[in-house]
Amino acid sequence: MVNEERIMDIEVRLARQEDLIDTLNQTVFRQQKKIDELEALCTALARRIKEVADNLSEEAPLDERPPHY
């Protein structure tokens, strides 16, 4: 009788651990997906900032005097 209860207890613990592992796996998957999205966004923003900076440097020098001087 005691061995049967121990086996049942172990089976319950194993089932809970499997459920926890599945939950953690889903969480890690969602976090990695979000990280990938954020990295892509950062890359796009860096590219856009570079384009804007390049366009500004081509249009007018930064040390040029304003027209009212």
C-alpha positions, 0 to 999 in steps of 0.5 A, spaced: 500 500 500 505 504 501 509 503 495 502 504 491 501 511 494 509 513 493 508 511 485 502 515 485 505 521 488 511 520 483 506 520 477 503 526 480 509 530 481 512 528 474 505 530 471 506 537 474 513 538 472 511 536 465 506 541 465 510 546 468 516 545 462 511 546 457 508 552 460 516 555 460 517 552 453 511 556 451 513 562 454 521 562 452 518 561 445 513 567 445 519 571 448 524 569 443 519 571 437 518 578 441 526 579 441 526 577 434 521 582 432 524 588 436 531 586 433 528 587 426 525 593 428 531 596 431 535 594 425 529 598 421 530 604 425 537 604 425 537 604 417 532 609 417 536 614 422 542 613 417 538 615 411 535 621 414 542 623 417 545 622 410 540 626 407 541 632 412 548 632 410 547 632 403 542 638 403 546 643 407 552 643 412 551 644 419 555 649 420 552 654 415 550 661 417 542 662 417 540 666 412 538 672 417 545 673 418 
